[in-house]
Amino acid sequence: MRYIVLFEIRTHILKYTKQLHQQGITYEMRSAPRELSKSCVSAVYLNYEGDINEIITSEVYMLFFVDKKGYTLLYSKD
């Protein structure tokens, strides 16, 4: 399954990607789609088949599921 993860601050991205790397989860850092963020924010794109609770950490601000229909918000810190 394809997910996009957004963060409030850049240091959270760095800490999160380090955790993904340690777990052997492949990811890609790119700009967040404008539909998901009004500011030019970096996002982590990843394919993950496990329990999403395993990839939601204290650094995550929002987590979206991605499919052909668009984006579905699965988690928000707010």
C-alpha positions as CSV (number, residue, x, y, z in Angstrom):
1,M,0.0,0.0,0.0
2,R,1.2,3.5,-0.8
3,Y,1.3,6.2,1.9
4,I,2.3,9.8,2.2
5,V,3.5,11.1,5.6
6,L,3.6,14.8,6.4
7,F,5.5,16.5,9.3
8,E,5.4,19.8,11.1
9,I,9.1,20.4,11.2
10,R,12.1,19.2,9.2
11,T,13.9,17.6,12.1
12,H,10.9,15.2,12.5
13,I,11.4,14.1,8.9
14,L,15.1,13.3,9.5
15,K,14.3,11.3,12.7
16,Y,11.5,9.5,11.0
17,T,13.5,8.5,7.9
18,K,16.3,7.2,10.1
19,Q,13.8,5.0,11.9
20,L,12.4,3.7,8.5
21,H,16.0,3.0,7.3
22,Q,16.7,1.0,10.5
23,Q,13.6,-1.0,10.0
24,G,14.5,-1.7,6.3
25,I,11.4,0.2,5.0
26,T,12.1,1.9,1.7
27,Y,10.9,5.4,1.3
28,E,11.3,8.5,-0.9
29,M,11.4,12.2,0.2
30,R,9.6,14.6,-2.1
31,S,7.5,17.7,-2.0
32,A,4.0,17.2,-0.6
33,P,1.1,17.4,-3.1
34,R,-0.5,20.9,-2.9
35,E,-3.9,19.2,-2.1
36,L,-2.4,18.0,1.2
37,S,-0.3,21.0,2.3
38,K,-0.7,24.7,1.6
39,S,3.0,25.3,2.4
40,C,5.8,23.8,0.4
41,V,6.5,20.9,2.8
42,S,8.6,17.9,2.2
43,A,6.9,14.5,2.6
44,V,7.9,10.9,2.9
45,Y,6.3,8.5,0.4
46,L,6.4,4.9,1.2
47,N,5.1,1.5,0.2
48,Y,4.2,-0.5,3.3
49,E,2.1,-3.7,3.7
50,G,2.1,-4.0,7.5
51,D,0.0,-2.5,10.3
52,I,0.0,1.3,9.9
53,N,0.3,1.7,13.6
54,E,3.8,0.5,13.2
55,I,4.7,3.6,11.0
56,I,2.8,6.2,13.0
57,T,5.3,7.7,15.4
58,S,5.4,10.9,17.5
59,E,7.0,12.7,14.6
60,V,4.1,12.1,12.2
61,Y,1.8,15.0,11.6
62,M,-0.5,13.4,9.0
63,L,-0.6,10.1,7.2
64,F,-2.5,9.6,4.0
65,F,-3.4,6.5,2.0
66,V,-2.8,6.9,-1.7
67,D,-4.8,5.2,-4.5
68,K,-6.2,6.0,-7.9
69,K,-9.1,7.9,-6.4
70,G,-6.8,10.3,-4.5
71,Y,-5.7,10.7,-0.9
72,T,-7.5,9.4,2.2
73,L,-6.5,10.8,5.6
74,L,-5.8,8.0,8.0
75,Y,-4.1,9.9,10.8
76,S,-3.8,13.5,12.0
77,K,-2.1,14.8,15.1
78,D,-4.7,17.6,15.3
